[in-house]
Amino acid sequence: MAPSIYKEYDCQFTSESQEINLTLKLKNMIISMQTGIAQVHCFRLLALVILL
């Protein structure tokens, strides 16, 4: 019983980590756009993310 619970927790933890990483990437993109660095590239990445 215990191993399956740990397995579910690991899966949940992994997905949460991926969400955190995605959030950080989005924050970095927003900062880049605000400072005007690689603005067009950021919009292209955002479009790719939306399309995926």
PyMOL commands that set and color helices and strands:
alter all, ss='L'
color gray80, all
select helices_A, chain A and resi 2-35+39-51
alter helices_A, ss='H'
color red, helices_A
deselect
rebuild
show_as cartoon
